[in-house]
Amino acid sequence: MSDPDLIDEDDLPPGSGPGDGGGERLEALIDASGVRLDKALAEAFPALSRARLQALLSEGAVSRDGVVLTGGSAKAPSGLYVVALPPVAPATPQPEAIPLTVLYEDADLIVIDKPAGMAAHPAPGCETGTLVNALLAHCGASLSGIGGVARPGIVHRLDKDTSGVMVAAKTDRAHQGLSALFATHDIERTYLALTRGAPSPSKGRIETRIGRSTGDRKKMAVLRAGGREAITDYVVQQTYGEPARAGGAPLAARVACTLHTGRTHQIRVHLSSKGSPILGDATYGSGSPAASVRSAIAEAGLARQALHAAVLGFVHPVTGALLRFETAPPADMQRLEALLSHL
């Protein structure tokens, strides 16, 4: 099962991401001489039923040491067995009359202020209520289909619980042009985050490699080797609460982050790596904020990471016009910041 928040936005342009390529590949060393192949496979791959394994055998999806197997009644020689699960065919998203805050729209593209709680596109466990469902209703047949069945029009993404400015393509020419801009990072993107403490120094660049965590495959992490280059510039705009000791960090801060790459959870991982995770981030918010900050979070009703995509600027891929959009954080972040300012 894929996680809708674990997709590198630089990989979104056509032909990438879960559901666009091959399915999952399972491997197991089997040493069960004399045991029927289907039984040995069922023991080695307990997540798959024997009936499912029989079907996969008949489809040529099971191999041993590189040789495709077709029958399950034969004995199982020792070796490395591989089961290639086919990709899950994405369900066709249906139009849903979900209100959208449209910042700009023309024949080629649409820019919206995405609310927190709305996923960008359907994924297992989140098939409805997404931006794609809303765009299908709003744009109709004009929405670009180049992004695939599950992601028409989508050229970049925000995490489900991150609010802010997004652009979607309505035509294939706009989709190709926007995809190229994101691939070369010729996009202005600034996010506002409310953090526990404040990163030090108060202004700088975080340049690391980010990939899946070796300890938890559902999370991303800063890696010493492997992963992909990730670059974030940040500046602390405001601090809240007096440090607990002289020279210490404030209780919280508002931090502006400018992206130069688009890795999955990049800002969340980078700020956490600086010891200042985003408030409300259940995944990367290691450690607990001060009691007064926790009270402010509860009173503000913040039930997500306090992260907002505030600025999106780019050259229109068709007209060549310079477009730039800026929106204020939504009510939950504004309430929280107002409460933090009284600490």
Secondary structure, DSSP 8 states (H G I E B T S, - for coil): ---TT---GGG-SSS-STTTS---EEEEEE--TTSBHHHHHHHH-TTS-HHHHHHHHHTT-EEETTEEE--SSSB--SEEEEEE-----------------EEEE-SSEEEEEE-TT--SS-BTTB-SSSHHHHHHHHHGGGS--TT-SS-TTBSS---TT-EEEEEEESSHHHHHHHHHHHHTT-SEEEEEEEEES--SSSEEEEEEEEEE-SS-TTSEEEESSSSEEEEEEEEEEEEES--SSTT---SEEEEEEEESS--TTHHHHHHHHTT--BTT-TTT--S---HHHHHHHHHHT--S--EEEEEEEEE-TTT--EEEEE----HHHHHHHHHHTT-
